[in-house]
Amino acid sequence: MSQPATLDTLRVGFVGTGFIAAFHLQSMLGVRNLQVTGIYSRSDEKRRRIADKANALGLGPAKTYESLEAMAMSGDVDALWIMTPNDTRVDVMREIHRLKKAGAPIRAVACEKPLARTLAEAREMLRLADDAGLLHGYLENQLFSTAVLRGKEIIWRRAVPSGGRPYLARAAEEHSGPHEPWFWQGERQGGGVLSDMMCHSVEVARFLLTEPGKSRGSLKLVSASATTATLKWTQPRYAADLKSRMGIDFTRRPVEDFARGIITLESQDGKQLLIEATTSWAYVGAGLRIQLELLGPEYSMEFSSLSAGLKIFLSRHVAGSEGEDLVEKQNAEQGLMPVVEDEAGIYGYTDENRHMVEAFRTGQMPAETFADGVGVMEMLMGLYRSAELGQTVAFPDPQLETYIPQVARLT
């Protein structure tokens, strides 16, 4: 693929208008050389809402489109951000592939995590992007968290030369449950909390363990071991709540709301490395909690998203409506509460979009691509299969190529 010419401004089109689209818009306030010029989703109301928000933020002019074809062929969009539900992503990518082959003047595509529901679907996403000659980026925001970037840089620059490479990365992400009904439906989402949140955890951990300047593929996958459970949301009280709020009969088709996994890797010089990941939809604290650790022979680093510098105390006499104005997945409006004052930056969305926009604008492949998304799906499928079998799964495992997690199977 020849390198495209550098653009003064990258014009981005959104494919999808859910919760994550609004998050991306907010983060893009911190990105230069960018315009959001197109919005497509099946819902007219949602695409108008996101377009209005983009224009109100000064990121436009954003125009709504009734079809992906109309937006891709308009000549007003250079790159597409795929943010639709997991079960639609392969079909969306097939349409983008068709349109690019038919002459759509787009140069790049970025896709929200996870890349797909299965390893087979992820490989198809990568094949389609490559065959269409598109630059492609995998939107895993935690790699671009300010704490992750700064912490990794310090550890590898100051500690590793004299202390040796890190050998253990721990990553945990927990909250009280997703925003949208489709996340709770295994066949649509591809699983439960392991698919939804451990895709973050295994990749940010793999990134921390990877030597700067080398690809994630420089670490060889050795084995996966996992345990999954449904701890909270099948209890009658909470299943009734979920049915009332989301219209989901979770007692009929439950998915896991807790997952713990160990990924064993091997460095290029033969050293054993470990990823220890924990995710949960059954955590009730102030809000979303992300905890990261990196350990080596003579050093460690740690980060917790709820150990914020800013805290607010509200007494019992201060009453307010429920919201998420202090922290994502907020669970309380009174007491001593942490405030994540810049969620887009702290969670990594701002630097993620800066990186993707600059790479696509200058005709470069970004540091995190669909190939990395395929690697994430291989790890996740190994973990799901391990939990189902009750034993460790060794890589490579040919069974993973067609494997579908038990909670995602229709029969």
N, C-alpha and C positions, 0 to 999 in steps of 0.2 A: 504494500500500500504506500503510495507516494504521500509525502507530507503536505497537508493543506497549507495554504498561505495564512499568515497571521492576520487576524481580524482586529480592528480597533475595539469593537464591542461584540461580545457573544450574546446572541439573542436566544433566550431559552423558552421552550414550550413545556408546560406542565401536562402530563398525562395522568389524571387522577386529582381529586380535590378533597381528600379526607383530612383527618387531623394532621398528618405528617406534612401535607402541602402547606398548611398555615405555618408550621414550624420552619419549613424551608424558606418561606417568604421572609419571616422575621430575621433569620440568619443572613439573608442576602442583603440586608441593609449594610452589612459590613464587608461587602464584596465589590471591588472596583471592576470596571469594564464589562458590565453586565446589564442587560435589560430582560425583563420577563414580558414577552410579547404575545404569548399564546397560552390559552387555557382550554383543555378539553376534558370532559367527563360525560358520562351518560345523563347526568342530572343537570338540567338547565339552571335550576336554582343554585346548586353548588358551584357550578362554573362561574356564574355571575358573581356569587359571593367572593370567590377567590380572586377573580379579576378586579372587582371593586377594591379588595384589600391591597392587591399589588399596585393599583393606581393610586390609592390613598397613601401608600408608603413611598411613592415616587419611583417605583421600580419599573413602571410601564413605559410606553402605553401597552397595556395588556388587552388583547381582543379574545373574545370567546368563540369557540368553533363547535359546530354540531357533529363533526366527525374528525377522527384522527387523520384521515386522508386530506381533508380540507386544510388542516393546520400544517401538516408536513409538506404539502404541495404549495402552500401560500407564498413561499419566498421570503417570509417574514420571520422564520425560525431557523436557527443554525443547529440547535441541539435539543434533545428531548430528555426530560426527567420522568422516568416511569415510577409512579407512586400508587398504582392500583392494587387491589387485593391480590394475595399470592396466587390464587387459582386462575387469575386472568393474565398473568405476566407473560407466559409463553405465547399465548394468542396475540397479545399486544406486540411482542417482539416479532412474531411472524408477519404481522401487518406492517410494521416498520421496515422489515426486510423487503417485503413486496414493494413498498412505496419507494424505498431507496433504489431498488433495481429498476423501477419505472421512472426514475429521474428526479425524485424528491431532493431538493438542494439542502440536505442536512448532512452534517459531518460527524456527529457524535450522539451517543446515547448513554445515559446514566440510569442505574436501577437501584431502588431502595432495597435494603436487606429484608429477608434473605432473598437471594437471586431467584429462587424457585421453591417448589415443595419437595422435590426429590432430586437425586443426583442426575438421573436421566434428563429431567427438565432443565437442570442447570447447564449440563453439557450442551443441550440444544440452544439455550440462550447464547452461550459463547459461540457456538458454530454459526448461528444466524448473524450475530454481530460481525464476526470475522468475514463471513462470506459476502456480507453487504459492503465491506470495506469501511466500516464505521470505527472511529475511536470509541472506546467503551470504558466506563467507570463504575465501580461497585461502591454504593453509598453506605459504607460502614462508618458511622459518625464517631464512634468511640476511639478509633485510631487517631482522630484529629482533635481529640480533647486537649485543651491547653495543658492540663496536668500530665497527660500521657506523653505528649510531645516533649515537654520540658523535662519530665522525669527520665524518660528514656535517653535523651541527649546527655544529661548529667551522668547517669549510671554508666553508659558506654564510654563516655569521654574520661571520667575521673576514676571510676572504680574498676572497670574491666581490665585495663592494661596491667594493673598490678595485682588485682584480686581474682582474675579469671572470669569467664563468661557466666551469666546468670543461668540457673538450672531449674528454677521453679517459678511459674507465674500463676497467681490465683486471681480469679475474677468472679464476682458475684453481682447479680442484678435481681432486685426484688421489688415488687409492689403488690397492690391489692387487686389487680385484674385489669384487662384491656378495656379500651374505650368503645370498640365497635363489635357488633354481634359476630361478624365473620371470624374474628380471632378465636372465638370459643368453639368453632365448628371445625373438627379435625380434617374433614375432607376438603374444606376450603382453604384453611390456613396451612395444612400440611402436617399438623400435629398440635401440640399444646405449648406449654411454656418452654419446653426444650427447643422447639423450632423458633418460637417467637423471640426469646431472649438469650438463649445460649448461643445463637448465631453471633451476637455481640461478644459474648464472653470468650469463646474459643478464639475468635480472630484478634481481639485486642491482646489477649495473652500471647498468641503466636507472634504478633507484631513486636511485643516487648522482648520476646526471646530471640528475635531475628536480628542478626548483626546489621547495623546501619549500612545502607548501600546494597544489601543483598535482598533477593526476593523471598517471599514467604515459602516458596518452593525449595529453598535451600535447606529447610528443615524437613527431614524425612518422617512421614507418618509411620508409626510402628504399631500402636494398638489403641483400642478404645474400651472403656469400661464404664457402665452407667447404671444408675438406679432412678426410677421414676415412681411417682405416687400421686394419688388424688387425695389431698388431705382436708381441704376445706369445702370446696364448692359442690360436692355431692351430699353434704349434710343438708337435711330437709329445709332448715331455715334459710340457708344461703342459696340452695337450688331454687327455692321459691322466689327469692329476691332477684336472682338472675333471670328467671322466667318473666317476672314482672317488668324489669328494666330493659331486657334485651330480647325477650320473646324466644329465649333458648331453653329447650327442655334438656337440661344438663344431666338429668338422671337417666335419660334414654341413651345419649351419646356423649359420655364424659371423655375428657382428655386430661392429661396430667397437669396438675397445678404446682408440682415440685419436681425438680430434676437435679441430679448431681452427677458429674462426669469427670473422668480422668482420661486425658489424652497423653500417651507416651510418644515422644519424638526422639530423633537422633540428629545431632549436629553433623556438619560435614567432616569434622575430625573424630566422629564416633562417640561423642559424649551423650549420655542419656539426659533428656530434658522432660519435664512434666508440666502439663496444664491441669489445674484443678479448678473446676467451674461449678457454680451453684446458681440456680435460678428458681424463682417462686412467684406465683400469683397469690400466695397465701400469707404475705407479709403485711402486717398493719403497723405502720409507724407514721412518722410525719408525712411521708410521701415516698416517691421513687428513691431507692437507695442503690447506689453503685459503689462497690468496694473493689479496689485493685491492689495487688501486691506483686512485687518482683524481688526474688531472693537470689543471692549469690554467695560465694564462699566468705566474703568479708563485708557484706553490705546488704541493704534492703531498701525498698521504697514502698510507700503506701499512699493511697488516696481514698477518701470517702466523700461522696457527693453531699451527704447530709452534715458533714463537719464544716459547715459554712462559716465564714467570718461574720456574717450578718444574722442576727437572731431577733425575733420580735416576741414580746410577752403581751398577751391579751387576757385580762381577768375575766371572771365569770359574768361580770356586768357588761362586758362588751359582746353584743350579739351581732351576728352577721350571717348572710346566706352562704351556702356551700359553694366552693369554688376551687380554682387551681391557680390563684394569684400569688402564692408564696412558693410553691414547689409542684412539679408535675406529680399527678396521682395523689394530690393532697387529701389527707384523711381527717383533718381537724381545723377548727377556726378559733380555738382558744388555747390558752396555756403558752408554754415556751416553744416557739416554732422556729426552725431554721428557714432562711430565705435564700433560695438560689437566685441571686440577683441578675445573672445573665445566663439563662438556661441554654440559649443557642450557642454561646461560646463555651461554657463549661462542659456541655455534653458533646461538643465537637462539630456541630453543624456549620458554624461560621467558617472555620478553617477548612473543613471538608469542601464546602462550596467554593471557597477561594481557590483551593488546589484544583478542583475539577474545572472550574471556569478558566483558569489560567492555562491549564494543559490543553483543553479543547480550543481555546482562543488562539493559541500558538501552534496548534496542529500536532501536539504531543500526546502520547498515551500516558494516562495518569499513573500514579504509584500504586493505586488499588484498582484492579480491573475485574472484568467478569471471570477471568481465570482464577483470581483469588476467591470470588464467590463460589466457583466450582469446588475449590479446596475446602471451603467452609461446609458446603453440603456433604462432601465426603466424610468429614468429621462428624457432622450431625447424624448422618445415616448410620455410621458406625456405632455411635452412642445409642441410637434408638434400637438397633439390632442387638446390641449387647444387653440392653435392659429387657428386651423381649425374650432373649435366649437365657438370660441369667448367667452369662459367661463373658469373658473378655473376647473381643473381636480383633483379629490381626489384620493389618493392612499389608498389601492390597487384598481386598476381598471381592471377588467377582460377583458375589450375591448382591452387593450394594448397588450395582449398575441398574438393577430393576427393582430394588427394594422400595417398598412403601411402608411407612410406620404403621403399626397395628391400629392406632387410633385414627388414622387417616383413610383406612380401607373402607370402601362402601359395603363390602360383604364380609 
